[in-house]
Amino acid sequence: MSPSKRAVDLLGAALLLLLLAPALPVLLTAVAVSARGPVLVPKPCTGAGGRPFRMLTFRVAPGTRTGRLLHRHYLDHLPQLVNVLRGEMSLVGPRPLPVDRILTGSARARTSVRPGITGLWQTGGRSGLPWEEMAVQDLHYVREHWLGMDLKILVRTLSTARRGRPARAATAGAPARVPRPQGLRQA
């Protein structure tokens, strides 16, 4: 990881946590009262170099208003800013894989960089993309990432989160519409 990418990660994560500090007690309370169980859920994932780590997320109670709100605005991912500060994740990169996923081929190549809270496929299709297309976009990021690309992805993510767009699911039998990854880089 380049020093400039790590600096952006540290500065961005710290700034976001500072800006969100007044809202965090409200979010924590909303999560706590929406359903039983812990507020934070550590998910075992594979990080850079295949090293395991525990990715933090807010517990989302499916079917509750709080759960839908958190998921729709990506607020369930806020605890991952702590993972960024720890150096386990980056703000932008391929999504971390579960530790039980066998790391071969494209899955292994994705671990050559730190996993991210957001990335190309999250800003261009999310759950509507099949695994193969997600892997193509993540591998494109691994090969071509640069600071300008990261900043564009972050702006797209913040815009999407602010509008509260739900995850798009592919219509049965119809291919998911996928934006061209090369459109992010300016010549």
C-alpha positions as a Markdown table, in Angstrom:
| # | Residue | x | y | z |
|---|---|---|---|---|
| 1 | Met | 0.0 | 0.0 | 0.0 |
| 2 | Ser | 1.3 | 3.4 | -1.0 |
| 3 | Pro | 2.0 | 5.9 | 1.8 |
| 4 | Ser | -0.5 | 8.3 | 0.2 |
| 5 | Lys | -3.3 | 5.7 | 0.1 |
| 6 | Arg | -2.7 | 4.9 | 3.8 |
| 7 | Ala | -2.6 | 8.6 | 4.6 |
| 8 | Val | -6.0 | 9.1 | 2.9 |
| 9 | Asp | -7.4 | 6.0 | 4.7 |
| 10 | Leu | -6.3 | 7.3 | 8.1 |
| 11 | Leu | -7.4 | 10.9 | 7.5 |
| 12 | Gly | -10.7 | 9.8 | 5.9 |
| 13 | Ala | -11.6 | 7.3 | 8.6 |
| 14 | Ala | -10.6 | 9.6 | 11.5 |
| 15 | Leu | -12.5 | 12.6 | 9.9 |
| 16 | Leu | -15.6 | 10.5 | 9.3 |
| 17 | Leu | -15.6 | 9.1 | 12.9 |
| 18 | Leu | -15.2 | 12.7 | 14.2 |
| 19 | Leu | -18.0 | 14.1 | 12.1 |
| 20 | Leu | -20.3 | 11.2 | 12.9 |
| 21 | Ala | -19.5 | 11.2 | 16.7 |
| 22 | Pro | -22.7 | 13.1 | 17.6 |
| 23 | Ala | -24.8 | 10.6 | 15.7 |
| 24 | Leu | -23.1 | 7.4 | 16.9 |
| 25 | Pro | -24.9 | 7.3 | 20.3 |
| 26 | Val | -28.2 | 7.5 | 18.5 |
| 27 | Leu | -27.2 | 4.8 | 16.0 |
| 28 | Leu | -26.0 | 2.5 | 18.8 |
| 29 | Thr | -29.2 | 3.0 | 20.7 |
| 30 | Ala | -31.3 | 2.3 | 17.6 |
| 31 | Val | -29.4 | -0.9 | 16.9 |
| 32 | Ala | -29.6 | -2.0 | 20.5 |
| 33 | Val | -33.4 | -1.6 | 20.8 |
| 34 | Ser | -34.3 | -2.9 | 17.3 |
| 35 | Ala | -33.6 | -6.6 | 18.3 |
| 36 | Arg | -31.8 | -8.7 | 20.8 |
| 37 | Gly | -28.1 | -9.4 | 20.6 |
| 38 | Pro | -24.8 | -7.5 | 20.4 |
| 39 | Val | -24.7 | -4.1 | 18.7 |
| 40 | Leu | -21.5 | -4.9 | 16.9 |
| 41 | Val | -21.0 | -8.1 | 14.9 |
| 42 | Pro | -17.4 | -9.2 | 14.1 |
| 43 | Lys | -17.4 | -11.1 | 10.9 |
| 44 | Pro | -14.4 | -13.4 | 10.2 |
| 45 | Cys | -12.9 | -12.3 | 6.9 |
| 46 | Thr | -9.8 | -12.6 | 4.8 |
| 47 | Gly | -7.6 | -9.5 | 4.4 |
| 48 | Ala | -4.6 | -8.5 | 2.5 |
| 49 | Gly | -2.2 | -11.4 | 1.9 |
| 50 | Gly | -4.8 | -13.9 | 3.0 |
| 51 | Arg | -4.5 | -12.9 | 6.7 |
| 52 | Pro | -7.7 | -13.3 | 8.7 |
| 53 | Phe | -9.3 | -10.4 | 10.6 |
| 54 | Arg | -12.7 | -9.6 | 12.1 |
| 55 | Met | -14.7 | -7.1 | 10.1 |
| 56 | Leu | -17.0 | -5.0 | 12.3 |
| 57 | Thr | -20.5 | -4.2 | 11.3 |
| 58 | Phe | -23.6 | -3.0 | 13.2 |
| 59 | Arg | -26.1 | -5.8 | 13.7 |
| 60 | Val | -28.9 | -5.3 | 11.3 |
| 61 | Ala | -32.3 | -6.8 | 12.2 |
| 62 | Pro | -33.9 | -7.7 | 8.9 |
| 63 | Gly | -37.5 | -6.6 | 8.5 |
| 64 | Thr | -37.2 | -3.8 | 11.1 |
| 65 | Arg | -37.4 | -0.1 | 10.2 |
| 66 | Thr | -34.0 | 0.4 | 11.8 |
| 67 | Gly | -32.4 | -2.5 | 9.9 |
| 68 | Arg | -33.7 | -1.2 | 6.6 |
| 69 | Leu | -32.6 | 2.3 | 7.3 |
| 70 | Leu | -29.1 | 1.2 | 8.3 |
| 71 | His | -28.7 | -1.0 | 5.3 |
| 72 | Arg | -30.2 | 1.5 | 2.8 |
| 73 | His | -27.8 | 4.2 | 3.8 |
| 74 | Tyr | -24.8 | 1.9 | 4.3 |
| 75 | Leu | -24.7 | 2.9 | 8.0 |
| 76 | Asp | -24.2 | -0.7 | 9.0 |
| 77 | His | -20.7 | -0.4 | 7.6 |
| 78 | Leu | -19.6 | 2.5 | 9.8 |
| 79 | Pro | -17.8 | 0.3 | 12.4 |
| 80 | Gln | -15.5 | -0.7 | 9.6 |
| 81 | Leu | -13.9 | 2.7 | 9.9 |
| 82 | Val | -12.2 | 1.1 | 13.0 |
| 83 | Asn | -10.9 | -1.7 | 10.8 |
| 84 | Val | -9.4 | 1.0 | 8.5 |
| 85 | Leu | -7.7 | 2.7 | 11.5 |
| 86 | Arg | -6.3 | -0.6 | 12.6 |
| 87 | Gly | -4.8 | -1.2 | 9.1 |
| 88 | Glu | -7.0 | -4.3 | 8.4 |
| 89 | Met | -9.0 | -2.5 | 5.7 |
| 90 | Ser | -8.9 | 0.4 | 3.4 |
| 91 | Leu | -11.6 | 2.9 | 2.6 |
| 92 | Val | -11.6 | 1.6 | -1.1 |
| 93 | Gly | -10.8 | -1.9 | -2.3 |
| 94 | Pro | -12.3 | -5.3 | -3.0 |
| 95 | Arg | -14.8 | -6.4 | -0.4 |
| 96 | Pro | -13.3 | -8.8 | 2.1 |
| 97 | Leu | -14.1 | -12.5 | 1.5 |
| 98 | Pro | -15.4 | -14.8 | 4.3 |
| 99 | Val | -12.5 | -16.8 | 5.8 |
| 100 | Asp | -14.1 | -20.1 | 4.7 |
| 101 | Arg | -13.9 | -19.1 | 1.0 |
| 102 | Ile | -11.1 | -21.1 | -0.7 |
| 103 | Leu | -8.6 | -18.6 | -2.1 |
| 104 | Thr | -7.8 | -19.6 | -5.6 |
| 105 | Gly | -7.7 | -17.7 | -8.9 |
| 106 | Ser | -9.5 | -14.4 | -8.7 |
| 107 | Ala | -10.3 | -14.7 | -5.0 |
| 108 | Arg | -6.5 | -15.0 | -4.2 |
| 109 | Ala | -5.6 | -12.1 | -6.5 |
| 110 | Arg | -8.2 | -9.9 | -4.6 |
| 111 | Thr | -6.1 | -10.3 | -1.4 |
| 112 | Ser | -3.0 | -8.6 | -2.9 |
| 113 | Val | -4.5 | -5.3 | -1.6 |
| 114 | Arg | -6.3 | -4.4 | 1.6 |
| 115 | Pro | -10.1 | -5.0 | 1.4 |
| 116 | Gly | -12.2 | -2.0 | 1.3 |
| 117 | Ile | -15.4 | -0.6 | 2.8 |
| 118 | Thr | -16.4 | 0.4 | -0.7 |
| 119 | Gly | -15.2 | -0.4 | -4.2 |
| 120 | Leu | -16.0 | -0.5 | -7.9 |
| 121 | Trp | -18.7 | -3.1 | -7.7 |
| 122 | Gln | -20.5 | -1.5 | -4.8 |
| 123 | Thr | -20.8 | 1.8 | -6.8 |
| 124 | Gly | -21.9 | 0.1 | -10.0 |
| 125 | Gly | -24.3 | -2.7 | -9.3 |
| 126 | Arg | -23.9 | -4.2 | -5.8 |
| 127 | Ser | -25.8 | -7.4 | -5.2 |
| 128 | Gly | -27.2 | -7.3 | -8.7 |
| 129 | Leu | -23.9 | -8.4 | -10.1 |
| 130 | Pro | -23.0 | -12.1 | -10.4 |
| 131 | Trp | -19.8 | -13.3 | -8.6 |
| 132 | Glu | -17.9 | -13.4 | -11.9 |
| 133 | Glu | -18.7 | -9.7 | -12.7 |
| 134 | Met | -17.9 | -8.7 | -9.1 |
| 135 | Ala | -14.5 | -10.5 | -9.4 |
| 136 | Val | -13.8 | -8.8 | -12.8 |
| 137 | Gln | -14.4 | -5.3 | -11.3 |
| 138 | Asp | -12.4 | -6.2 | -8.1 |
| 139 | Leu | -9.5 | -7.5 | -10.3 |
| 140 | His | -9.7 | -4.3 | -12.4 |
| 141 | Tyr | -9.3 | -2.3 | -9.2 |
| 142 | Val | -6.4 | -4.4 | -8.0 |
| 143 | Arg | -4.5 | -3.9 | -11.3 |
| 144 | Glu | -5.5 | -0.2 | -12.0 |
| 145 | His | -6.1 | 1.5 | -8.6 |
| 146 | Trp | -4.7 | 4.9 | -8.1 |
| 147 | Leu | -5.5 | 7.7 | -5.7 |
| 148 | Gly | -7.8 | 9.5 | -8.2 |
| 149 | Met | -9.8 | 6.3 | -8.7 |
| 150 | Asp | -10.2 | 5.9 | -5.0 |
| 151 | Leu | -11.4 | 9.5 | -4.6 |
| 152 | Lys | -14.0 | 9.1 | -7.4 |
| 153 | Ile | -15.3 | 5.8 | -5.8 |
| 154 | Leu | -15.5 | 7.6 | -2.4 |
| 155 | Val | -17.6 | 10.4 | -3.9 |
| 156 | Arg | -19.9 | 8.0 | -5.7 |
| 157 | Thr | -20.3 | 6.0 | -2.4 |
| 158 | Leu | -21.1 | 9.1 | -0.4 |
| 159 | Ser | -23.6 | 10.3 | -3.0 |
| 160 | Thr | -25.3 | 6.8 | -3.1 |
| 161 | Ala | -25.4 | 6.6 | 0.7 |
| 162 | Arg | -26.9 | 10.1 | 1.0 |
| 163 | Arg | -29.6 | 9.3 | -1.4 |
| 164 | Gly | -30.3 | 6.0 | 0.3 |
| 165 | Arg | -30.4 | 3.7 | -2.7 |
| 166 | Pro | -31.3 | 0.2 | -1.9 |
| 167 | Ala | -29.1 | -2.7 | -3.1 |
| 168 | Arg | -30.1 | -3.5 | -6.7 |
| 169 | Ala | -30.9 | -7.0 | -7.4 |
| 170 | Ala | -30.7 | -8.5 | -10.9 |
| 171 | Thr | -34.1 | -9.2 | -12.4 |
| 172 | Ala | -34.6 | -13.0 | -12.9 |
| 173 | Gly | -33.4 | -13.9 | -16.3 |
| 174 | Ala | -32.1 | -10.4 | -17.1 |
| 175 | Pro | -28.4 | -9.6 | -17.0 |
| 176 | Ala | -27.3 | -6.9 | -14.6 |
| 177 | Arg | -26.3 | -3.6 | -16.1 |
| 178 | Val | -22.6 | -3.0 | -15.3 |
| 179 | Pro | -20.8 | 0.3 | -15.9 |
| 180 | Arg | -17.4 | 0.0 | -17.7 |
| 181 | Pro | -14.6 | 0.2 | -15.0 |
| 182 | Gln | -12.2 | 1.9 | -17.4 |
| 183 | Gly | -14.5 | 5.0 | -17.4 |
| 184 | Leu | -13.1 | 6.0 | -14.0 |
| 185 | Arg | -9.6 | 6.7 | -15.1 |
| 186 | Gln | -8.9 | 9.9 | -17.1 |
| 187 | Ala | -6.2 | 9.8 | -19.7 |
